[in-house]
Amino acid sequence: MNSKSLFSSAGLLSIAVFLLLSVAIISLIPSLRIDLTEDRLYSLSDGTRNILSNLNRPIEMIFFYSDEATADVPQIRSYAVRVQELMREMSIASNGNLRFSVVDPEPFSEEEDLATRFGIQAVPISQGGEGVYFGLVVAEVVEQDETGMAPRISETMGLIRPDQEEFLEYEFMKLVTRVENPDRQIVGILTDLDMDGGFNPAFGQATPPWTIMDVVRQLYETRRIDMTTGEIDQEIDILMIVHPVELSEKMLYAVDQHVLRHGKAMVFLDPNADSLIQASEFGVTIPAGVDSDLPTLLSAWGVSYDSSQVLTDSELALRVVFGQGQRPVPHLGMLGIQSAGLTFNDVITSRLESVNASSTGVISPMEGATTRFEPLIQSSSNAMLMDAGLMQNVTDPSILFDEFESADQRYVIAARVSGMISTAFPDGPPLEDSAVEEEVAEAVGNTDAATDTVQTPAIDAEPVPEHLTTSNAEVNLIIVADTDLLSDRMWVQVAQFLGQRIPQPFANNGDFVVNALDNLSGSADLVSIRSRGRYSRPFTRVLDLQRQADDQLRMEETALLESLAATEERLNELSRDENDQLIPTITPEVQQEIDRVNEEILATRGQLRDVQHQLNEDIEQLGSRLKAINTGLVPLLLTILMLTMGYLRTQRRRQSA
């Protein structure tokens, strides 16, 4: 009886009404969310929730989106829905401190003027098509003045690109934190290199500043740290240490305590800094200090590094020219790391295409380390380590191939190190140099007087910061085993136009540094924000088929080229006489060989076409099977399931009757 009532018209209508009411009630409860996606695509990270819950003032997110202009573009509209859902989740998690609104900047409207005022421009989605607004402005909420134009702090994301979707949560929260804390952060540069320009005695001329310094100064305030004082200004937010050579114990202690206190540093080490090696008409000058290391600090951070070894890689070797008129040759020590060697799920390297490095070292996590070690840049598996001294004396890169033997292992060139760390100076600050004390004593006349003189100012001096034994919070360190990637020759060409330096990058080295500093400038919560999973699911089977066909095509092509080379050599032999002189007329033997080669070329090209045809056929068959499953098999299975359930229900009714 109950069963009949349930499946009656009134019963089914009651179920439908109940479901609709349930969905409506759930939608009206913002805090009630269940994310059943594999990568938790619709759940905010804990870092995001911490930042939003601790906002000190109201902030507004304005999404400029051309709704009408994208009516016929379903891909953009579905992407816009996901973007708005993410913003709405952030607004809910902020307890009212983060407001969210959508603005459609129609042509010649006040909304379009507002978008232009914030620096958002329309982008055409097709050749000659209408421009579409798809940008974000994050601004503080302020009371308007009489003119309605009260100044306020704002950050703009001119275009929310689809390829950024995995990192949108991070990008949005970065804008929020910049509005919350608008002051530019200070980057302290600790180095002996002439990164701000210097003088080359070999050529007797000044050297220009490195382009990377101009790039960093556009986004941050920079301060050079005096390496002789052994002190680091506490106002410095991020340490950028480049090629540290023979730092004093006092300076090492200052770095140690600054990292424990502030937790942010980017360190560039190098087993062989090519930028210090100078070439002149008299030969190559290799100065002292081409290798750098921080063994005491690295040990405390849980990182292993050997400054006596240089990484070589036959798969990533760049082709270089060592002399005018010479052909380019591969150099095993100069590497062009492509996207396969760049970690795709870290915001620092996710959108980079290539990073060039030279004579790079290798870092790895120490056994028993308590810190987390996350690779950012890696070699291919066709790599090995060589002695750094061998790399310094290389005049012909081809000799490196004689020593090369692949270790069948991937090595880490750059990594993120995070977690709680302990001091490298457990016994406290290092003692002052006794020689310095003697010089001070002699300057005032006697040792006792000097002692009084040294101690007296200490009474009025600023209080010495407390010695820290562990970090205040989790540190975030970016460690790179190469300094040459910062030099212009590895990533940028600088042209002069009307007295202005115009950089033209050919690699993403500068983007890597800026992304790293950008990431370090955020709070620990911002750094911890994960990348969101992929919304699109590629057909991995199709990709495997394409990869297999590509491999077979390369093998066929290699065989063809080898055959052509051997044939050309054979033709060259047949076309010359015993005295190695060119034969004026083609002999029947040579003509026969030429005909054979042409037939072989045609046959090989036919094989290549067969391979490509087979690839397309395999993909088409796979697509046909998928269509058959989706259109035929799945409905058939559902039909069988429903018929089975109906049959069982009928049997139960008969038995109960």
C-alpha positions as CSV (number, residue, x, y, z in Angstrom):
1,M,0.0,0.0,0.0
2,N,2.7,2.4,1.0
3,S,4.7,1.4,-2.1
4,K,1.8,2.2,-4.4
5,S,1.3,5.6,-2.7
6,L,4.9,6.5,-3.1
7,F,4.9,5.8,-6.8
8,S,1.6,7.4,-7.5
9,S,1.3,10.8,-9.2
10,A,0.8,12.6,-5.9
11,G,3.7,10.7,-4.3
12,L,6.1,11.5,-7.2
13,L,5.0,15.2,-7.1
14,S,5.7,15.3,-3.3
15,I,9.2,13.8,-3.8
16,A,9.9,16.5,-6.5
17,V,8.7,19.3,-4.2
18,F,10.8,17.9,-1.3
19,L,13.9,17.8,-3.5
20,L,13.5,21.3,-4.7
21,L,12.9,22.7,-1.2
22,S,16.0,20.8,0.0
23,V,18.2,22.2,-2.7
24,A,16.9,25.7,-2.0
25,I,17.5,25.4,1.7
26,I,21.0,24.0,1.2
27,S,21.8,26.9,-1.2
28,L,20.7,29.5,1.4
29,I,23.1,28.1,4.0
30,P,26.5,29.5,2.9
31,S,28.6,27.4,5.3
32,L,27.1,24.1,4.2
33,R,29.4,22.8,1.4
34,I,30.2,19.3,0.2
35,D,33.0,19.0,-2.4
36,L,32.9,15.6,-4.0
37,T,35.4,16.4,-6.8
38,E,38.6,14.4,-7.0
39,D,41.0,17.4,-6.6
40,R,38.6,19.4,-4.3
41,L,38.2,22.0,-7.0
42,Y,35.6,23.9,-5.1
43,S,37.2,24.0,-1.7
44,L,39.4,26.8,-0.4
45,S,42.8,26.1,1.1
46,D,43.4,26.6,4.8
47,G,45.8,29.4,4.0
48,T,43.1,31.3,2.1
49,R,40.6,30.9,4.9
50,N,43.2,32.1,7.4
51,I,43.9,35.2,5.4
52,L,40.3,36.0,4.8
53,S,39.2,35.5,8.4
54,N,42.0,37.9,9.6
55,L,41.2,40.8,7.2
56,N,41.5,44.1,9.2
57,R,39.3,46.2,6.8
58,P,36.6,45.8,4.2
59,I,37.9,44.9,0.7
60,E,36.0,44.6,-2.5
61,M,36.5,42.3,-5.5
62,I,35.1,43.7,-8.7
63,F,34.9,41.2,-11.6
64,F,34.6,43.0,-14.9
65,Y,33.0,40.5,-17.3
66,S,31.3,41.1,-20.6
67,D,28.3,38.8,-20.2
68,E,26.4,39.8,-23.3
69,A,29.5,39.8,-25.6
70,T,30.2,36.1,-24.6
71,A,26.7,34.8,-25.2
72,D,27.9,32.7,-28.1
73,V,31.1,31.5,-26.5
74,P,30.2,28.6,-24.1
75,Q,33.8,27.9,-23.2
76,I,34.3,31.5,-21.8
77,R,30.9,31.5,-20.1
78,S,31.6,28.2,-18.3
79,Y,35.0,29.5,-17.3
80,A,33.4,32.7,-16.0
81,V,31.0,30.7,-13.9
82,R,33.9,28.9,-12.2
83,V,35.7,32.2,-11.6
84,Q,32.6,33.7,-10.0
85,E,32.0,30.6,-7.9
86,L,35.6,30.9,-6.5
87,M,35.1,34.6,-5.7
88,R,31.8,33.8,-4.0
89,E,33.4,31.1,-1.8
90,M,36.1,33.6,-0.8
91,S,33.4,36.2,0.1
92,I,31.6,33.7,2.2
93,A,34.8,32.7,4.0
94,S,35.7,36.3,4.9
95,N,32.7,36.8,7.3
96,G,31.6,39.9,5.4
97,N,35.0,41.6,5.0
98,L,35.4,40.7,1.4
99,R,32.7,41.9,-0.9
100,F,32.1,40.5,-4.4
101,S,30.4,42.1,-7.4
102,V,30.2,41.5,-11.1
103,V,30.2,44.5,-13.6
104,D,29.3,44.2,-17.2
105,P,31.2,47.0,-19.0
106,E,28.9,47.5,-22.0
107,P,30.2,49.8,-24.8
108,F,30.1,53.6,-24.0
109,S,28.8,53.0,-20.5
110,E,29.9,54.3,-17.1
111,E,31.0,50.7,-16.3
112,E,33.3,50.7,-19.2
113,D,34.8,54.0,-18.0
114,L,35.3,52.4,-14.6
115,A,37.1,49.4,-16.1
116,T,39.4,51.8,-18.1
117,R,40.1,53.8,-15.0
118,F,41.4,50.7,-13.2
119,G,43.5,49.7,-16.2
120,I,41.4,46.9,-17.6
121,Q,41.2,46.7,-21.4
122,A,38.9,44.7,-23.6
123,V,40.5,41.8,-25.4
124,P,39.1,40.5,-28.7
125,I,38.3,36.8,-28.7
126,S,38.5,36.4,-32.5
127,Q,40.1,38.2,-35.4
128,G,38.3,41.5,-35.8
129,G,35.7,40.4,-33.2
130,E,34.2,42.4,-30.3
131,G,36.4,43.1,-27.3
132,V,35.7,41.2,-24.1
133,Y,36.4,42.4,-20.6
134,F,37.5,39.6,-18.3
135,G,39.5,41.1,-15.5
136,L,39.5,41.6,-11.7
137,V,40.1,44.6,-9.4
138,V,40.7,44.2,-5.7
139,A,40.3,47.5,-3.8
140,E,39.8,48.7,-0.3
141,V,36.4,50.0,0.6
142,V,36.5,53.7,1.5
143,E,33.9,56.4,2.1
144,Q,33.5,58.6,-1.0
145,D,34.2,62.3,-0.8
146,E,32.0,65.0,-2.3
147,T,33.3,64.3,-5.8
148,G,32.6,60.6,-5.5
149,M,36.2,59.9,-6.4
150,A,37.9,59.1,-3.1
151,P,41.3,57.6,-3.7
152,R,41.8,54.1,-2.6
153,I,44.4,51.3,-2.7
154,S,43.7,48.8,-5.5
155,E,45.4,46.0,-7.4
156,T,44.4,44.9,-10.9
157,M,44.5,41.7,-12.8
158,G,43.9,42.9,-16.3
159,L,43.0,39.5,-17.8
160,I,42.1,36.3,-16.0
161,R,43.6,33.8,-18.5
162,P,42.2,30.2,-18.7
163,D,45.7,28.8,-18.4
164,Q,45.9,30.4,-14.9
165,E,42.9,28.5,-13.6
166,E,44.9,26.1,-11.4
167,F,46.4,29.0,-9.6
168,L,43.5,31.5,-9.5
169,E,43.1,31.0,-5.8
170,Y,46.7,32.0,-5.2
171,E,46.6,34.9,-7.7
172,F,43.4,36.3,-6.2
173,M,44.7,36.1,-2.6
174,K,47.9,37.7,-3.7
175,L,45.9,40.8,-4.8
176,V,44.0,40.7,-1.5
177,T,47.1,40.6,0.6
178,R,48.7,43.5,-1.4
179,V,45.7,45.7,-0.8
180,E,45.7,44.6,2.9
181,N,49.4,45.5,3.1
182,P,50.2,48.1,0.4
183,D,53.7,49.0,1.4
184,R,56.4,47.6,-1.0
185,Q,58.5,45.0,0.6
186,I,62.3,45.4,1.0
187,V,64.7,43.0,-0.7
188,G,68.2,42.9,0.8
189,I,70.9,42.0,-1.7
190,L,73.9,40.3,-0.2
191,T,76.6,39.7,-2.8
192,D,80.1,40.6,-4.0
193,L,79.2,40.4,-7.7
194,D,79.0,43.6,-9.8
195,M,75.3,43.2,-10.3
196,D,74.8,47.0,-10.3
197,G,77.6,47.5,-12.8
198,G,81.4,47.6,-12.4
199,F,84.7,47.8,-14.3
200,N,86.3,45.2,-16.6
201,P,90.1,45.7,-16.3
202,A,90.7,43.3,-19.2
203,F,89.0,45.6,-21.6
204,G,89.4,48.8,-19.6
205,Q,85.8,49.7,-19.7
206,A,82.7,49.9,-17.4
207,T,80.3,47.0,-17.3
208,P,76.5,47.7,-17.3
209,P,74.2,46.7,-14.5
210,W,72.6,43.3,-14.8
211,T,69.1,43.5,-16.2
212,I,67.7,41.4,-13.3
213,M,68.4,44.3,-10.9
214,D,66.3,46.6,-13.0
215,V,63.5,44.1,-13.1
216,V,63.5,43.5,-9.3
217,R,63.6,47.3,-8.5
218,Q,60.5,47.8,-10.5
219,L,58.5,45.7,-8.0
220,Y,60.5,46.0,-4.7
221,E,62.6,48.3,-2.7
222,T,66.2,47.0,-2.8
223,R,69.0,47.6,-0.3
224,R,72.6,46.4,-0.7
225,I,73.9,44.8,2.5
226,D,77.4,45.8,3.6
227,M,79.2,42.4,4.0
228,T,81.9,43.9,6.2
229,T,79.6,45.0,9.0
230,G,78.1,41.6,9.8
231,E,74.7,43.2,10.3
232,I,71.4,43.0,8.5
233,D,68.8,45.7,8.8
234,Q,65.7,44.3,10.5
235,E,63.5,46.3,8.1
236,I,64.6,43.9,5.3
237,D,61.8,41.5,4.5
238,I,63.5,39.1,2.0
239,L,67.2,38.2,1.8
240,M,68.6,37.7,-1.7
241,I,72.0,36.1,-1.3
242,V,74.0,35.8,-4.6
243,H,77.3,33.8,-4.7
244,P,78.4,34.1,-1.1
245,V,82.2,33.6,-0.9
246,E,84.0,33.4,2.4
247,L,81.5,35.2,4.5
248,S,82.7,36.0,8.0
249,E,81.3,34.2,11.0
250,K,79.5,37.4,12.1
251,M,77.8,37.7,8.7
252,L,76.8,34.1,8.7
253,Y,75.3,34.5,12.1
254,A,73.4,37.6,10.9
255,V,72.0,35.6,8.0
256,D,71.1,32.7,10.3
257,Q,69.2,34.9,12.8
258,H,67.5,37.0,10.0
259,V,66.1,33.8,8.4
260,L,65.0,32.5,11.8
261,R,63.2,35.8,12.5
262,H,61.7,36.6,9.1
263,G,61.8,33.2,7.4
264,K,62.2,34.4,3.8
265,A,65.4,34.1,1.6
266,M,66.5,33.3,-1.9
267,V,70.0,31.9,-2.2
268,F,72.0,31.5,-5.3
269,L,75.1,29.2,-5.0
270,D,77.5,28.2,-7.8
271,P,80.3,25.6,-8.2
272,N,81.7,27.6,-11.1
273,A,80.5,31.2,-11.6
274,D,81.1,31.8,-15.3
275,S,80.2,35.5,-14.9
276,L,83.4,36.0,-13.0
277,I,85.6,34.5,-15.7
278,Q,87.0,37.2,-18.0
279,A,88.3,36.7,-21.5
280,S,90.7,39.0,-23.2
281,E,93.2,39.0,-26.1
282,F,95.8,37.5,-23.7
283,G,93.6,34.5,-22.7
284,V,91.1,33.6,-20.0
285,T,91.4,34.8,-16.5
286,I,89.9,32.7,-13.8
287,P,89.9,34.6,-10.5
288,A,89.7,33.2,-7.0
289,G,86.2,32.6,-5.6
290,V,84.4,31.2,-8.7
291,D,82.7,28.7,-6.3
292,S,80.4,29.6,-3.5
293,D,78.9,27.6,-0.6
294,L,77.2,28.1,2.8
295,P,77.9,24.7,4.4
296,T,77.0,25.8,8.0
297,L,73.7,27.3,7.1
298,L,72.7,24.7,4.5
299,S,73.3,21.9,7.1
300,A,70.9,23.7,9.5
301,W,68.3,24.0,6.7
302,G,68.6,20.3,5.8
303,V,70.2,20.8,2.3
304,S,73.1,19.0,0.8
305,Y,75.3,20.7,-1.8
306,D,78.8,20.0,-3.1
307,S,80.6,23.0,-4.6
308,S,83.2,20.8,-6.3
309,Q,80.8,19.2,-8.8
310,V,79.1,20.6,-11.9
311,L,76.0,19.2,-13.6
312,T,76.2,18.1,-17.2
313,D,73.3,17.0,-19.3
314,S,73.4,15.7,-22.9
315,E,69.7,16.1,-23.4
316,L,69.5,19.7,-22.2
317,A,72.8,20.9,-23.6
318,L,72.7,24.3,-25.4
319,R,74.4,24.8,-28.7
320,V,77.0,27.6,-28.4
321,V,79.5,29.3,-30.7
322,F,83.1,29.6,-29.3
323,G,84.6,31.6,-32.1
324,Q,83.7,33.8,-35.0
325,G,82.9,31.7,-38.1
326,Q,82.7,28.5,-36.1
327,R,79.6,26.3,-36.1
328,P,77.5,25.9,-33.0
329,V,78.3,22.9,-30.9
330,P,76.5,21.4,-27.9
331,H,77.9,22.3,-24.4
332,L,77.1,19.8,-21.7
333,G,77.6,22.4,-19.0
334,M,75.2,25.0,-20.4
335,L,71.7,23.8,-20.0
336,G,68.4,24.9,-21.5
337,I,65.8,23.5,-19.1
338,Q,62.4,23.3,-20.8
339,S,59.0,22.8,-19.3
340,A,59.6,19.1,-18.6
341,G,62.2,20.1,-16.0
342,L,60.1,22.8,-14.4
343,T,57.7,21.8,-11.7
344,F,54.2,22.4,-13.1
345,N,52.3,22.4,-9.8
346,D,54.3,25.2,-8.1
347,V,53.3,28.8,-8.8
348,I,56.9,29.8,-9.3
349,T,57.6,27.6,-12.3
350,S,54.1,26.6,-13.5
351,R,53.9,29.0,-16.4
352,L,57.6,29.1,-17.4
353,E,58.7,27.7,-20.7
354,S,62.5,27.7,-20.4
355,V,65.3,28.6,-18.0
356,N,68.9,28.7,-19.1
357,A,71.8,27.9,-16.7
358,S,75.5,27.4,-16.9
359,S,77.9,25.3,-14.9
360,T,75.2,24.7,-12.4
361,G,75.5,22.7,-9.2
362,V,73.1,20.2,-7.6
363,I,71.2,20.3,-4.3
364,S,69.4,17.5,-2.5
365,P,67.7,17.0,0.9
366,M,70.0,15.8,3.7
367,E,69.2,12.5,5.3
368,G,67.1,13.0,8.4
369,A,66.2,16.6,7.5
370,T,63.1,18.0,9.2
371,T,62.4,20.5,6.4
372,R,60.4,19.9,3.3
373,F,62.3,19.8,0.1
374,E,60.3,20.5,-3.1
375,P,62.2,20.6,-6.5
376,L,61.5,23.5,-8.8
377,I,64.1,23.0,-11.6
378,Q,65.5,19.6,-12.5
379,S,67.8,18.1,-15.1
380,S,66.8,15.3,-17.4
381,S,67.7,11.7,-16.5
382,N,70.5,11.7,-19.1
383,A,72.8,13.6,-16.8
384,M,76.0,13.2,-14.7
385,L,78.2,15.2,-12.3
386,M,81.7,16.3,-13.4
387,D,84.6,17.9,-11.5
388,A,84.2,21.7,-11.4
389,G,87.9,22.1,-12.3
390,L,87.4,20.4,-15.6
391,M,84.6,22.8,-16.5
392,Q,86.8,25.9,-15.8
393,N,89.5,24.8,-18.3
394,V,87.2,23.9,-21.1
395,T,88.1,25.5,-24.4
396,D,86.5,22.9,-26.7
397,P,83.1,21.7,-25.4
398,S,83.4,18.5,-27.5
399,I,85.9,17.1,-25.0
400,L,83.2,16.9,-22.4
401,F,81.5,14.2,-24.4
402,D,84.6,12.0,-23.9
403,E,84.1,12.1,-20.1
404,F,80.3,12.0,-20.1
405,E,78.5,8.8,-18.9
406,S,74.9,9.2,-18.0
407,A,74.0,8.4,-14.4
408,D,70.4,7.7,-15.4
409,Q,69.3,10.1,-12.7
410,R,67.5,13.4,-12.4
411,Y,69.3,16.1,-10.4
412,V,67.8,19.1,-8.6
413,I,69.1,22.5,-9.6
414,A,66.6,24.7,-7.6
415,A,64.2,23.8,-4.8
416,R,61.9,25.2,-2.2
417,V,62.8,24.4,1.4
418,S,60.2,25.0,4.0
419,G,59.4,24.1,7.6
420,M,60.7,24.8,11.1
421,I,64.5,25.1,11.4
422,S,67.0,25.4,14.1
423,T,69.9,27.8,14.4
424,A,73.3,26.9,12.9
425,F,74.9,28.6,16.0
426,P,73.5,26.8,19.0
427,D,76.2,28.3,21.3
428,G,75.1,31.8,20.5
429,P,76.8,34.6,18.6
430,P,80.4,34.0,17.4
431,L,83.1,35.7,19.5
432,E,84.7,38.9,18.2
433,D,88.0,38.6,16.4
434,S,90.8,39.2,18.9
435,A,92.8,41.0,16.3
436,V,90.1,43.6,16.0
437,E,90.1,44.1,19.8
438,E,93.9,44.6,19.8
439,E,93.6,47.3,17.1
440,V,91.0,49.1,19.1
441,A,93.2,48.9,22.2
442,E,96.2,50.3,20.4
443,A,94.2,53.2,19.0
444,V,93.3,54.5,22.5
445,G,96.6,53.9,24.1
446,N,96.4,50.7,26.2
447,T,94.4,47.5,26.6
448,D,92.6,48.6,29.7
449,A,91.6,51.9,28.3
450,A,90.5,50.2,25.1
451,T,88.4,47.8,27.1
452,D,86.7,50.7,28.8
453,T,86.2,52.5,25.5
454,V,84.7,49.4,23.9
455,Q,82.4,48.7,26.8
456,T,81.2,52.3,27.4
457,P,79.3,52.8,24.2
458,A,77.6,49.4,24.7
459,I,75.6,51.0,27.5
460,D,74.0,53.5,25.2
461,A,73.9,51.2,22.1
462,E,70.7,49.8,20.8
463,P,69.6,46.5,22.5
464,V,71.0,43.5,20.8
465,P,68.3,41.3,19.3
466,E,67.5,38.1,21.2
467,H,69.4,35.1,20.1
468,L,66.9,32.7,18.4
469,T,67.5,28.9,18.5
470,T,64.5,28.0,16.3
471,S,62.5,29.9,13.7
472,N,59.5,31.9,14.8
473,A,57.4,30.2,12.2
474,E,57.8,28.0,9.2
475,V,60.5,29.4,6.8
476,N,60.2,29.6,3.1
477,L,63.6,29.4,1.3
478,I,64.3,29.2,-2.5
479,I,67.7,27.7,-3.1
480,V,69.3,27.7,-6.6
481,A,72.6,26.0,-7.4
482,D,73.6,28.5,-10.1
483,T,74.3,32.3,-10.2
484,D,74.9,32.5,-14.0
485,L,71.2,32.3,-14.7
486,L,71.0,35.8,-13.4
487,S,73.5,37.2,-15.8
488,D,72.2,38.8,-19.0
489,R,73.9,36.5,-21.4
490,M,71.8,33.5,-20.2
491,W,68.4,35.0,-20.7
492,V,68.1,38.5,-22.2
493,Q,69.5,40.7,-25.0
494,V,69.7,44.4,-24.2
495,A,69.2,46.9,-27.0
496,Q,69.8,50.6,-26.9
497,F,67.2,53.0,-28.2
498,L,67.4,56.7,-27.7
499,G,69.6,56.2,-24.7
500,Q,67.2,53.7,-23.1
501,R,68.0,50.0,-22.3
502,I,65.4,47.8,-24.0
503,P,65.5,44.2,-22.7
504,Q,64.5,41.5,-25.1
505,P,64.2,38.2,-23.1
506,F,64.8,34.8,-24.9
507,A,64.3,32.7,-21.7
508,N,62.3,32.9,-18.5
509,N,65.1,33.4,-16.0
510,G,63.9,36.9,-15.1
511,D,60.3,35.6,-14.6
512,F,61.6,32.8,-12.4
513,V,63.3,35.3,-10.0
514,V,60.3,37.6,-10.0
515,N,57.9,34.8,-9.4
516,A,60.1,33.5,-6.5
517,L,60.3,37.0,-4.8
518,D,56.6,37.5,-5.4
519,N,55.9,34.2,-3.7
520,L,58.3,34.9,-0.8
521,S,56.8,38.4,-0.3
522,G,53.5,36.7,0.8
523,S,52.7,35.4,4.2
524,A,53.1,31.8,5.2
525,D,49.3,31.4,4.6
526,L,49.7,32.7,1.0
527,V,52.6,30.5,0.3
528,S,50.7,27.4,1.6
529,I,47.8,27.9,-0.9
530,R,47.7,24.9,-3.1
531,S,47.2,24.8,-6.8
532,R,43.7,23.8,-7.8
533,G,43.3,20.6,-9.8
534,R,42.7,20.5,-13.5
535,Y,39.1,21.1,-14.7
536,S,39.8,19.5,-18.1
537,R,40.6,15.8,-18.3
538,P,42.7,15.0,-21.4
539,F,42.4,11.7,-23.2
540,T,45.6,10.1,-21.9
541,R,45.2,7.1,-24.2
542,V,45.1,9.4,-27.3
543,L,48.2,11.2,-26.0
544,D,50.0,7.8,-25.5
545,L,49.1,6.9,-29.1
546,Q,50.5,10.2,-30.3
547,R,53.7,9.8,-28.3
548,Q,54.3,6.3,-29.6
549,A,53.8,7.4,-33.2
550,D,56.2,10.3,-32.6
551,D,58.8,8.0,-31.3
552,Q,58.4,5.7,-34.3
553,L,58.5,8.7,-36.6
554,R,61.7,9.9,-35.0
555,M,63.3,6.4,-35.4
556,E,62.3,6.3,-39.1
557,E,63.6,9.8,-39.6
558,T,66.9,9.0,-38.0
559,A,67.3,5.9,-40.1
560,L,66.5,7.9,-43.2
561,L,69.1,10.6,-42.4
562,E,71.7,8.0,-41.7
563,S,70.9,6.3,-45.0
564,L,71.1,9.6,-46.8
565,A,74.4,10.5,-45.2
566,A,75.9,7.1,-46.2
567,T,74.6,7.4,-49.7
568,E,75.9,10.9,-50.2
569,E,79.3,9.7,-49.1
570,R,79.1,6.8,-51.5
571,L,78.0,9.2,-54.3
572,N,80.9,11.5,-53.5
573,E,83.3,8.6,-53.8
574,L,81.9,7.5,-57.1
575,S,82.0,11.0,-58.5
576,R,85.8,11.4,-58.0
577,D,88.7,9.6,-59.6
578,E,91.7,8.0,-58.0
579,N,93.4,11.5,-57.6
580,D,90.3,12.8,-55.8
581,Q,89.4,15.0,-58.7
582,L,85.7,15.5,-59.7
583,I,84.7,13.4,-62.7
584,P,83.2,15.7,-65.4
585,T,80.6,13.2,-66.6
586,I,78.3,11.0,-64.7
587,T,79.1,7.3,-65.2
588,P,76.4,4.7,-65.5
589,E,77.5,3.3,-62.1
590,V,76.9,6.7,-60.5
591,Q,73.5,7.1,-62.3
592,Q,72.5,3.7,-61.1
593,E,73.4,4.6,-57.5
594,I,71.4,7.9,-57.8
595,D,68.3,6.0,-59.0
596,R,68.6,3.6,-56.1
597,V,68.8,6.4,-53.6
598,N,65.7,8.1,-55.0
599,E,63.8,4.9,-54.8
600,E,65.0,4.4,-51.2
601,I,63.9,8.0,-50.3
602,L,60.4,7.4,-51.8
603,A,60.0,4.1,-50.0
604,T,61.0,5.6,-46.6
605,R,58.6,8.5,-47.0
606,G,55.9,6.0,-47.8
607,Q,56.7,4.3,-44.5
608,L,56.5,7.6,-42.6
609,R,53.1,8.2,-44.2
610,D,52.0,4.7,-43.2
611,V,53.0,5.4,-39.6
612,Q,51.0,8.6,-39.5
613,H,48.0,7.0,-41.2
614,Q,48.1,4.2,-38.6
615,L,48.2,6.8,-35.8
616,N,45.1,8.5,-37.2
617,E,43.3,5.2,-37.6
618,D,44.1,4.1,-34.1
619,I,42.7,7.4,-32.7
620,E,39.6,7.3,-34.9
621,Q,39.0,3.7,-33.7
622,L,39.3,4.8,-30.1
623,G,36.9,7.7,-30.7
624,S,34.4,5.3,-32.3
625,R,34.6,2.9,-29.4
626,L,34.0,5.8,-26.9
627,K,31.0,7.1,-29.0
628,A,29.6,3.5,-29.1
629,I,30.0,3.2,-25.3
630,N,28.4,6.6,-24.6
631,T,25.6,6.4,-27.1
632,G,24.8,2.7,-27.0
633,L,26.3,0.7,-24.2
634,V,25.5,3.0,-21.2
635,P,21.8,3.5,-22.2
636,L,21.6,-0.3,-22.7
637,L,23.0,-1.0,-19.3
638,L,20.7,1.5,-17.6
639,T,17.7,-0.1,-19.5
640,I,18.7,-3.5,-18.3
641,L,19.1,-2.2,-14.7
642,M,15.7,-0.6,-14.7
643,L,14.0,-3.7,-16.2
644,T,15.7,-5.9,-13.6
645,M,14.5,-3.6,-10.8
646,G,11.0,-3.6,-12.2
647,Y,11.0,-7.4,-12.5
648,L,12.2,-7.8,-8.9
649,R,9.6,-5.4,-7.7
650,T,6.9,-7.3,-9.5
651,Q,8.1,-10.6,-7.9
652,R,8.0,-9.1,-4.4
653,R,4.4,-7.9,-5.0
654,R,3.3,-11.3,-6.1
655,Q,5.0,-13.0,-3.1
656,S,3.4,-10.5,-0.7
657,A,0.0,-11.0,-2.3
